[in-house]
Amino acid sequence: MYKKWFCIIASVLAVMLLAGAAFAAPSTLETVQKAKKIVIGSAPGYLPFEMMDKQGNFIGYDIDLGRAIAKSLGVEVEFRQFEFSGLIPALQTGEIDMLIAGMTIRGDRALAVSFSNPYYATGQVLMVPASDTTTQSWQDLDKPDKRIALSQGTTGALLAKAIFKEAKILDFPTFPEAAAALVGGDADGIVYDEPAIRMYEVMHEGTVRGIYDLISKENLGIAVRHNDFAMIQWLNSFLYQYVGSPEELASRAKWFESTEWMEEMKQ
């Protein structure tokens, strides 16, 4: 009797597993190869990772990475622009195949998307107006009369909201808008990624000042549809070959060690 019931249950489970496999969504790796095209989400304004040039083309370190991925897959690439906070929803609804946008690998985000291994290590720092010559750390701005500008959905925004207890928090859709508020005198500080702060200070010499003691450290990753293991496995293999290669080192040198590209950038 027990043997009979065991066989019935085993058969039902087998049918359920086969049905699940039959209706499971194909991996992005498969759909991209069939379509001969990959659509990558980006949030221009995060220097020097993703920007727009004067002709409206996507440029930056992350853009080079996306083009290298497409080249390795043998497909065309299309970049689509979103506000940073709209990237994960766009991935979840299928508007894009993956997102490369200087996104920090975090546990809360990994509940909605799956991340590749890190491709870049960075951290959060503080930027203040150049006229502020006394602030030396974020703690100096944690006062009721101080205003902290943030870019919505970023790790810097999440961090600032956790550590600032007294200062007023101001949310902006993008980093350029938050930075403009700082320059315009409507904010007293910004918490954002260190590479972007360094580039912004170079581009706006004499108007802002970066304080480069890291408030936190984090790793950037490529995000794909949640639990798309085939795509993640391919990306990790690709990154193992790409990071540190002559192609990646040339991209890193261009975007992080030179400022010549700033003439190309849309202001």
Phi and psi in degrees as GROMACS dihedral restraints (atoms count N, CA, C in turn):
[ dihedral_restraints ]
;  ai    aj    ak    al  type     phi  dphi    fc
    3     4     5     6     1   -63.1    20    10
    4     5     6     7     1   -37.2    20    10
    6     7     8     9     1   -63.8    20    10
    7     8     9    10     1   -39.3    20    10
    9    10    11    12     1   -63.1    20    10
   10    11    12    13     1   -46.7    20    10
   12    13    14    15     1   -65.0    20    10
   13    14    15    16     1   -36.9    20    10
   15    16    17    18     1   -61.5    20    10
   16    17    18    19     1   -42.8    20    10
   18    19    20    21     1   -65.4    20    10
   19    20    21    22     1   -38.6    20    10
   21    22    23    24     1   -65.7    20    10
   22    23    24    25     1   -46.0    20    10
   24    25    26    27     1   -63.6    20    10
   25    26    27    28     1   -42.5    20    10
   27    28    29    30     1   -62.0    20    10
   28    29    30    31     1   -39.0    20    10
   30    31    32    33     1   -66.3    20    10
   31    32    33    34     1   -42.6    20    10
   33    34    35    36     1   -62.6    20    10
   34    35    36    37     1   -44.6    20    10
   36    37    38    39     1   -62.1    20    10
   37    38    39    40     1   -39.2    20    10
   39    40    41    42     1   -64.0    20    10
   40    41    42    43     1   -42.0    20    10
   42    43    44    45     1   -63.8    20    10
   43    44    45    46     1   -41.8    20    10
   45    46    47    48     1   -63.1    20    10
   46    47    48    49     1   -41.4    20    10
   48    49    50    51     1   -64.9    20    10
   49    50    51    52     1   -41.8    20    10
   51    52    53    54     1   -65.9    20    10
   52    53    54    55     1   -39.4    20    10
   54    55    56    57     1   -64.9    20    10
   55    56    57    58     1   -41.5    20    10
   57    58    59    60     1   -62.3    20    10
   58    59    60    61     1   -41.9    20    10
   60    61    62    63     1   -65.1    20    10
   61    62    63    64     1   -36.2    20    10
   63    64    65    66     1   -67.9    20    10
   64    65    66    67     1   -35.6    20    10
   66    67    68    69     1   -99.4    20    10
   67    68    69    70     1     2.3    20    10
   69    70    71    72     1   -66.0    20    10
   70    71    72    73     1   140.9    20    10
   72    73    74    75     1   -65.1    20    10
   73    74    75    76     1   138.6    20    10
   75    76    77    78     1   -65.9    20    10
   76    77    78    79     1   154.3    20    10
   78    79    80    81     1   -64.6    20    10
   79    80    81    82     1   149.3    20    10
   81    82    83    84     1   -57.1    20    10
   82    83    84    85     1   -33.7    20    10
   84    85    86    87     1   -57.7    20    10
   85    86    87    88     1   -42.9    20    10
   87    88    89    90     1   -70.3    20    10
   88    89    90    91     1   -45.9    20    10
   90    91    92    93     1   -67.2    20    10
   91    92    93    94     1   -37.8    20    10
   93    94    95    96     1   -65.1    20    10
   94    95    96    97     1   -42.9    20    10
   96    97    98    99     1   -65.7    20    10
   97    98    99   100     1   -36.2    20    10
   99   100   101   102     1   -69.9    20    10
  100   101   102   103     1   -40.6    20    10
  102   103   104   105     1   -77.8    20    10
  103   104   105   106     1   -16.4    20    10
  105   106   107   108     1    61.6    20    10
  106   107   108   109     1    27.9    20    10
  108   109   110   111     1  -156.9    20    10
  109   110   111   112     1   140.9    20    10
  111   112   113   114     1  -122.1    20    10
  112   113   114   115     1   134.7    20    10
  114   115   116   117     1  -107.8    20    10
  115   116   117   118     1   121.1    20    10
  117   118   119   120     1  -116.1    20    10
  118   119   120   121     1   129.3    20    10
  120   121   122   123     1   -85.3    20    10
  121   122   123   124     1   140.7    20    10
  123   124   125   126     1  -143.5    20    10
  124   125   126   127     1   162.8    20    10
  126   127   128   129     1  -131.6    20    10
  127   128   129   130     1    78.1    20    10
  129   130   131   132     1   -52.8    20    10
  130   131   132   133     1   141.2    20    10
  132   133   134   135     1   125.3    20    10
  133   134   135   136     1    -8.2    20    10
  135   136   137   138     1   -99.4    20    10
  136   137   138   139     1    92.4    20    10
  138   139   140   141     1   -77.8    20    10
  139   140   141   142     1   141.7    20    10
  141   142   143   144     1   -97.5    20    10
  142   143   144   145     1    30.6    20    10
  144   145   146   147     1   -80.7    20    10
  145   146   147   148     1   -47.8    20    10
  147   148   149   150     1  -147.2    20    10
  148   149   150   151     1   124.6    20    10
  150   151   152   153     1  -142.7    20    10
  151   152   153   154     1   177.1    20    10
  153   154   155   156     1  -116.8    20    10
  154   155   156   157     1   139.6    20    10
  156   157   158   159     1   -88.6    20    10
  157   158   159   160     1  -179.3    20    10
  159   160   161   162     1   -65.2    20    10
  160   161   162   163     1   -20.5    20    10
  162   163   164   165     1   -92.8    20    10
  163   164   165   166     1     1.0    20    10
  165   166   167   168     1    87.0    20    10
  166   167   168   169     1    14.4    20    10
  168   169   170   171     1   -89.9    20    10
  169   170   171   172     1   149.2    20    10
  171   172   173   174     1   -76.1    20    10
  172   173   174   175     1   133.9    20    10
  174   175   176   177     1  -140.0    20    10
  175   176   177   178     1   159.2    20    10
  177   178   179   180     1   134.4    20    10
  178   179   180   181     1   174.4    20    10
  180   181   182   183     1   -62.6    20    10
  181   182   183   184     1   -45.1    20    10
  183   184   185   186     1   -65.6    20    10
  184   185   186   187     1   -32.7    20    10
  186   187   188   189     1   -68.4    20    10
  187   188   189   190     1   -40.7    20    10
  189   190   191   192     1   -59.6    20    10
  190   191   192   193     1   -41.4    20    10
  192   193   194   195     1   -61.6    20    10
  193   194   195   196     1   -45.3    20    10
  195   196   197   198     1   -62.6    20    10
  196   197   198   199     1   -40.1    20    10
  198   199   200   201     1   -66.6    20    10
  199   200   201   202     1   -36.4    20    10
  201   202   203   204     1   -67.2    20    10
  202   203   204   205     1   -36.6    20    10
  204   205   206   207     1   -63.3    20    10
  205   206   207   208     1   -47.0    20    10
  207   208   209   210     1   -61.7    20    10
  208   209   210   211     1   -41.6    20    10
  210   211   212   213     1   -62.1    20    10
  211   212   213   214     1   -43.2    20    10
  213   214   215   216     1   -66.0    20    10
  214   215   216   217     1   -32.9    20    10
  216   217   218   219     1   -81.5    20    10
  217   218   219   220     1   -14.4    20    10
  219   220   221   222     1    73.9    20    10
  220   221   222   223     1    34.9    20    10
  222   223   224   225     1  -130.0    20    10
  223   224   225   226     1   166.3    20    10
  225   226   227   228     1   -77.1    20    10
  226   227   228   229     1   161.0    20    10
  228   229   230   231     1  -127.1    20    10
  229   230   231   232     1   138.7    20    10
  231   232   233   234     1  -126.0    20    10
  232   233   234   235     1   129.0    20    10
  234   235   236   237     1  -100.8    20    10
  235   236   237   238     1   136.6    20    10
  237   238   239   240     1  -122.2    20    10
  238   239   240   241     1   139.2    20    10
  240   241   242   243     1   -93.5    20    10
  241   242   243   244     1   134.6    20    10
  243   244   245   246     1  -140.3    20    10
  244   245   246   247     1   160.9    20    10
  246   247   248   249     1   -70.6    20    10
  247   248   249   250     1   150.3    20    10
  249   250   251   252     1   -54.9    20    10
  250   251   252   253     1   -42.6    20    10
  252   253   254   255     1   -67.0    20    10
  253   254   255   256     1   -15.0    20    10
  255   256   257   258     1   -96.3    20    10
  256   257   258   259     1    -0.6    20    10
  258   259   260   261     1   -69.2    20    10
  259   260   261   262     1   -49.4    20    10
  261   262   263   264     1   -64.2    20    10
  262   263   264   265     1   -44.7    20    10
  264   265   266   267     1   -57.1    20    10
  265   266   267   268     1   -38.0    20    10
  267   268   269   270     1   -65.0    20    10
  268   269   270   271     1   -36.5    20    10
  270   271   272   273     1   -68.7    20    10
  271   272   273   274     1   -41.3    20    10
  273   274   275   276     1   -67.2    20    10
  274   275   276   277     1   -32.4    20    10
  276   277   278   279     1   -89.1    20    10
  277   278   279   280     1    -2.2    20    10
  279   280   281   282     1    85.9    20    10
  280   281   282   283     1    10.5    20    10
  282   283   284   285     1   -67.3    20    10
  283   284   285   286     1   -28.7    20    10
  285   286   287   288     1  -132.6    20    10
  286   287   288   289     1   159.1    20    10
  288   289   290   291     1   -90.0    20    10
  289   290   291   292     1   -30.2    20    10
  291   292   293   294     1  -159.8    20    10
  292   293   294   295     1   166.2    20    10
  294   295   296   297     1  -128.0    20    10
  295   296   297   298     1   134.0    20    10
  297   298   299   300     1  -128.1    20    10
  298   299   300   301     1   101.8    20    10
  300   301   302   303     1  -150.3    20    10
  301   302   303   304     1    40.2    20    10
  303   304   305   306     1    57.8    20    10
  304   305   306   307     1    36.1    20    10
  306   307   308   309     1   -86.2    20    10
  307   308   309   310     1   127.5    20    10
  309   310   311   312     1   -72.9    20    10
  310   311   312   313     1   135.5    20    10
  312   313   314   315     1   -72.5    20    10
  313   314   315   316     1   117.8    20    10
  315   316   317   318     1  -137.6    20    10
  316   317   318   319     1   150.8    20    10
  318   319   320   321     1   -61.5    20    10
  319   320   321   322     1   -39.9    20    10
  321   322   323   324     1   -66.5    20    10
  322   323   324   325     1   -37.4    20    10
  324   325   326   327     1   -69.8    20    10
  325   326   327   328     1   -33.2    20    10
  327   328   329   330     1   -69.4    20    10
  328   329   330   331     1    -8.3    20    10
  330   331   332   333     1   -77.3    20    10
  331   332   333   334     1   -19.4    20    10
  333   334   335   336     1  -110.8    20    10
  334   335   336   337     1   -29.1    20    10
  336   337   338   339     1  -136.6    20    10
  337   338   339   340     1   169.2    20    10
  339   340   341   342     1  -112.8    20    10
  340   341   342   343     1   139.4    20    10
  342   343   344   345     1  -106.1    20    10
  343   344   345   346     1   148.6    20    10
  345   346   347   348     1   -75.4    20    10
  346   347   348   349     1   175.7    20    10
  348   349   350   351     1   -62.3    20    10
  349   350   351   352     1   158.3    20    10
  351   352   353   354     1   -61.0    20    10
  352   353   354   355     1   143.9    20    10
  354   355   356   357     1  -115.0    20    10
  355   356   357   358     1    -8.8    20    10
  357   358   359   360     1  -159.8    20    10
  358   359   360   361     1   139.3    20    10
  360   361   362   363     1  -106.9    20    10
  361   362   363   364     1   133.9    20    10
  363   364   365   366     1  -147.2    20    10
  364   365   366   367     1  -163.3    20    10
  366   367   368   369     1  -167.1    20    10
  367   368   369   370     1   170.3    20    10
  369   370   371   372     1   -96.3    20    10
  370   371   372   373     1   137.8    20    10
  372   373   374   375     1  -135.3    20    10
  373   374   375   376     1   174.4    20    10
  375   376   377   378     1  -108.5    20    10
  376   377   378   379     1   140.8    20    10
  378   379   380   381     1  -123.9    20    10
  379   380   381   382     1   136.5    20    10
  381   382   383   384     1  -129.9    20    10
  382   383   384   385     1   166.5    20    10
  384   385   386   387     1   -62.1    20    10
  385   386   387   388     1   148.0    20    10
  387   388   389   390     1   -61.9    20    10
  388   389   390   391     1   -27.1    20    10
  390   391   392   393     1   -69.2    20    10
  391   392   393   394     1   -17.5    20    10
  393   394   395   396     1   -86.0    20    10
  394   395   396   397     1    99.5    20    10
  396   397   398   399     1  -100.1    20    10
  397   398   399   400     1     2.2    20    10
  399   400   401   402     1  -105.8    20    10
  400   401   402   403     1   -30.1    20    10
  402   403   404   405     1   -65.6    20    10
  403   404   405   406     1   128.8    20    10
  405   406   407   408     1  -119.7    20    10
  406   407   408   409     1   -14.7    20    10
  408   409   410   411     1  -155.6    20    10
  409   410   411   412     1   167.9    20    10
  411   412   413   414     1   -63.4    20    10
  412   413   414   415     1   -29.7    20    10
  414   415   416   417     1   -61.5    20    10
  415   416   417   418     1   -29.5    20    10
  417   418   419   420     1   -66.3    20    10
  418   419   420   421     1   -21.9    20    10
  420   421   422   423     1  -100.1    20    10
  421   422   423   424     1    -0.8    20    10
  423   424   425   426     1   -82.9    20    10
  424   425   426   427     1    70.5    20    10
  426   427   428   429     1  -135.7    20    10
  427   428   429   430     1   151.9    20    10
  429   430   431   432     1   -58.3    20    10
  430   431   432   433     1   -26.1    20    10
  432   433   434   435     1   -93.2    20    10
  433   434   435   436     1     7.9    20    10
  435   436   437   438     1  -105.1    20    10
  436   437   438   439     1   148.7    20    10
  438   439   440   441     1  -122.9    20    10
  439   440   441   442     1   127.8    20    10
  441   442   443   444     1  -110.7    20    10
  442   443   444   445     1   116.8    20    10
  444   445   446   447     1   -87.3    20    10
  445   446   447   448     1   138.8    20    10
  447   448   449   450     1  -135.3    20    10
  448   449   450   451     1   153.1    20    10
  450   451   452   453     1   -96.7    20    10
  451   452   453   454     1   117.8    20    10
  453   454   455   456     1   -55.4    20    10
  454   455   456   457     1   136.5    20    10
  456   457   458   459     1    84.0    20    10
  457   458   459   460     1    -4.0    20    10
  459   460   461   462     1   -87.3    20    10
  460   461   462   463     1   163.1    20    10
  462   463   464   465     1   -63.4    20    10
  463   464   465   466     1   -35.8    20    10
  465   466   467   468     1   -60.7    20    10
  466   467   468   469     1   -39.2    20    10
  468   469   470   471     1   -65.6    20    10
  469   470   471   472     1   -45.5    20    10
  471   472   473   474     1   -62.1    20    10
  472   473   474   475     1   -43.5    20    10
  474   475   476   477     1   -64.0    20    10
  475   476   477   478     1   -47.9    20    10
  477   478   479   480     1   -60.7    20    10
  478   479   480   481     1   -40.6    20    10
  480   481   482   483     1   -67.4    20    10
  481   482   483   484     1   -22.5    20    10
  483   484   485   486     1   -84.8    20    10
  484   485   486   487     1   -33.5    20    10
  486   487   488   489     1   -98.1    20    10
  487   488   489   490     1   -29.2    20    10
  489   490   491   492     1   -83.9    20    10
  490   491   492   493     1   119.6    20    10
  492   493   494   495     1  -103.8    20    10
  493   494   495   496     1   -26.3    20    10
  495   496   497   498     1  -111.7    20    10
  496   497   498   499     1   -37.0    20    10
  498   499   500   501     1   -66.9    20    10
  499   500   501   502     1   154.5    20    10
  501   502   503   504     1   -83.3    20    10
  502   503   504   505     1   132.7    20    10
  504   505   506   507     1   -95.7    20    10
  505   506   507   508     1   130.5    20    10
  507   508   509   510     1  -117.6    20    10
  508   509   510   511     1   118.5    20    10
  510   511   512   513     1   -93.8    20    10
  511   512   513   514     1   136.0    20    10
  513   514   515   516     1  -129.8    20    10
  514   515   516   517     1   150.9    20    10
  516   517   518   519     1   -61.9    20    10
  517   518   519   520     1   -34.4    20    10
  519   520   521   522     1  -137.8    20    10
  520   521   522   523     1   163.7    20    10
  522   523   524   525     1   -63.6    20    10
  523   524   525   526     1   -45.1    20    10
  525   526   527   528     1   -55.5    20    10
  526   527   528   529     1   -37.2    20    10
  528   529   530   531     1   -69.7    20    10
  529   530   531   532     1   -38.9    20    10
  531   532   533   534     1   -65.6    20    10
  532   533   534   535     1   -41.8    20    10
  534   535   536   537     1   -65.6    20    10
  535   536   537   538     1   -37.5    20    10
  537   538   539   540     1   -63.3    20    10
  538   539   540   541     1   -35.7    20    10
  540   541   542   543     1   -65.4    20    10
  541   542   543   544     1   -38.5    20    10
  543   544   545   546     1   -64.6    20    10
  544   545   546   547     1   -48.8    20    10
  546   547   548   549     1   -64.1    20    10
  547   548   549   550     1   -34.4    20    10
  549   550   551   552     1   -80.8    20    10
  550   551   552   553     1     0.0    20    10
  552   553   554   555     1    85.9    20    10
  553   554   555   556     1    10.6    20    10
  555   556   557   558     1   -94.9    20    10
  556   557   558   559     1     0.6    20    10
  558   559   560   561     1  -148.3    20    10
  559   560   561   562     1   158.9    20    10
  561   562   563   564     1  -107.5    20    10
  562   563   564   565     1   -12.4    20    10
  564   565   566   567     1  -169.6    20    10
  565   566   567   568     1   160.8    20    10
  567   568   569   570     1  -134.9    20    10
  568   569   570   571     1   138.0    20    10
  570   571   572   573     1  -107.4    20    10
  571   572   573   574     1   121.6    20    10
  573   574   575   576     1  -158.4    20    10
  574   575   576   577     1   177.7    20    10
  576   577   578   579     1   -66.7    20    10
  577   578   579   580     1   139.2    20    10
  579   580   581   582     1   -57.5    20    10
  580   581   582   583     1   -45.1    20    10
  582   583   584   585     1   -61.5    20    10
  583   584   585   586     1   -40.8    20    10
  585   586   587   588     1   -67.5    20    10
  586   587   588   589     1   -37.6    20    10
  588   589   590   591     1   -64.7    20    10
  589   590   591   592     1   -42.7    20    10
  591   592   593   594     1   -60.4    20    10
  592   593   594   595     1   -44.6    20    10
  594   595   596   597     1   -67.3    20    10
  595   596   597   598     1   -40.0    20    10
  597   598   599   600     1   -63.8    20    10
  598   599   600   601     1   -39.1    20    10
  600   601   602   603     1   -64.8    20    10
  601   602   603   604     1   -38.5    20    10
  603   604   605   606     1   -64.5    20    10
  604   605   606   607     1   -42.8    20    10
  606   607   608   609     1   -73.2    20    10
  607   608   609   610     1   -23.8    20    10
  609   610   611   612     1  -124.1    20    10
  610   611   612   613     1    49.3    20    10
  612   613   614   615     1   -54.5    20    10
  613   614   615   616     1   131.5    20    10
  615   616   617   618     1    88.4    20    10
  616   617   618   619     1    -6.1    20    10
  618   619   620   621     1  -109.2    20    10
  619   620   621   622     1   -27.5    20    10
  621   622   623   624     1  -134.0    20    10
  622   623   624   625     1   164.9    20    10
  624   625   626   627     1  -140.5    20    10
  625   626   627   628     1   124.7    20    10
  627   628   629   630     1   -87.5    20    10
  628   629   630   631     1   142.8    20    10
  630   631   632   633     1  -113.7    20    10
  631   632   633   634     1   107.0    20    10
  633   634   635   636     1   -97.2    20    10
  634   635   636   637     1    20.5    20    10
  636   637   638   639     1   -77.6    20    10
  637   638   639   640     1   117.0    20    10
  639   640   641   642     1   -61.6    20    10
  640   641   642   643     1   128.9    20    10
  642   643   644   645     1   -80.8    20    10
  643   644   645   646     1   -32.9    20    10
  645   646   647   648     1  -153.5    20    10
  646   647   648   649     1   165.8    20    10
  648   649   650   651     1  -123.1    20    10
  649   650   651   652     1   144.0    20    10
  651   652   653   654     1  -155.6    20    10
  652   653   654   655     1   167.0    20    10
  654   655   656   657     1  -114.4    20    10
  655   656   657   658     1   143.0    20    10
  657   658   659   660     1   -96.1    20    10
  658   659   660   661     1   141.5    20    10
  660   661   662   663     1  -138.5    20    10
  661   662   663   664     1   163.9    20    10
  663   664   665   666     1   -88.9    20    10
  664   665   666   667     1   134.6    20    10
  666   667   668   669     1  -108.0    20    10
  667   668   669   670     1   138.0    20    10
  669   670   671   672     1  -131.1    20    10
  670   671   672   673     1   178.8    20    10
  672   673   674   675     1   -54.7    20    10
  673   674   675   676     1   142.7    20    10
  675   676   677   678     1   -56.7    20    10
  676   677   678   679     1   130.3    20    10
  678   679   680   681     1    63.8    20    10
  679   680   681   682     1    27.3    20    10
  681   682   683   684     1   -87.0    20    10
  682   683   684   685     1    78.4    20    10
  684   685   686   687     1   -66.8    20    10
  685   686   687   688     1   -34.2    20    10
  687   688   689   690     1   -63.9    20    10
  688   689   690   691     1   -42.7    20    10
  690   691   692   693     1   -67.6    20    10
  691   692   693   694     1   -41.3    20    10
  693   694   695   696     1   -63.1    20    10
  694   695   696   697     1   -43.4    20    10
  696   697   698   699     1   -61.4    20    10
  697   698   699   700     1   -41.4    20    10
  699   700   701   702     1   -66.1    20    10
  700   701   702   703     1   -45.0    20    10
  702   703   704   705     1   -60.9    20    10
  703   704   705   706     1   -42.2    20    10
  705   706   707   708     1   -63.9    20    10
  706   707   708   709     1   -38.2    20    10
  708   709   710   711     1   -66.4    20    10
  709   710   711   712     1   -41.7    20    10
  711   712   713   714     1   -62.0    20    10
  712   713   714   715     1   -47.6    20    10
  714   715   716   717     1   -63.9    20    10
  715   716   717   718     1   -34.1    20    10
  717   718   719   720     1   -59.8    20    10
  718   719   720   721     1   -35.6    20    10
  720   721   722   723     1   -84.9    20    10
  721   722   723   724     1   -35.0    20    10
  723   724   725   726     1   -79.3    20    10
  724   725   726   727     1   -49.5    20    10
  726   727   728   729     1   -65.1    20    10
  727   728   729   730     1   121.9    20    10
  729   730   731   732     1    92.8    20    10
  730   731   732   733     1    -3.8    20    10
  732   733   734   735     1   -76.2    20    10
  733   734   735   736     1   163.8    20    10
  735   736   737   738     1   -55.2    20    10
  736   737   738   739     1   -37.6    20    10
  738   739   740   741     1   -64.1    20    10
  739   740   741   742     1   -46.8    20    10
  741   742   743   744     1   -69.3    20    10
  742   743   744   745     1   -38.5    20    10
  744   745   746   747     1   -65.0    20    10
  745   746   747   748     1   -36.2    20    10
  747   748   749   750     1   -66.8    20    10
  748   749   750   751     1   -40.6    20    10
  750   751   752   753     1   -64.0    20    10
  751   752   753   754     1   -43.9    20    10
  753   754   755   756     1   -62.1    20    10
  754   755   756   757     1   -42.2    20    10
  756   757   758   759     1   -64.7    20    10
  757   758   759   760     1   -41.1    20    10
  759   760   761   762     1   -64.0    20    10
  760   761   762   763     1   -46.0    20    10
  762   763   764   765     1   -90.0    20    10
  763   764   765   766     1   -27.1    20    10
  765   766   767   768     1  -107.7    20    10
  766   767   768   769     1   -22.0    20    10
  768   769   770   771     1  -111.6    20    10
  769   770   771   772     1     2.1    20    10
  771   772   773   774     1  -137.1    20    10
  772   773   774   775     1   157.2    20    10
  774   775   776   777     1  -119.2    20    10
  775   776   777   778     1     7.6    20    10
  777   778   779   780     1   -61.0    20    10
  778   779   780   781     1   -33.0    20    10
  780   781   782   783     1   -65.3    20    10
  781   782   783   784     1   -17.9    20    10
  783   784   785   786     1   -62.5    20    10
  784   785   786   787     1   -25.0    20    10
  786   787   788   789     1   -68.5    20    10
  787   788   789   790     1   -25.0    20    10
  789   790   791   792     1   -78.6    20    10
  790   791   792   793     1   -24.6    20    10
  792   793   794   795     1   -74.6    20    10
  793   794   795   796     1   141.9    20    10
  795   796   797   798     1   -70.9    20    10
  796   797   798   799     1   128.3    20    10
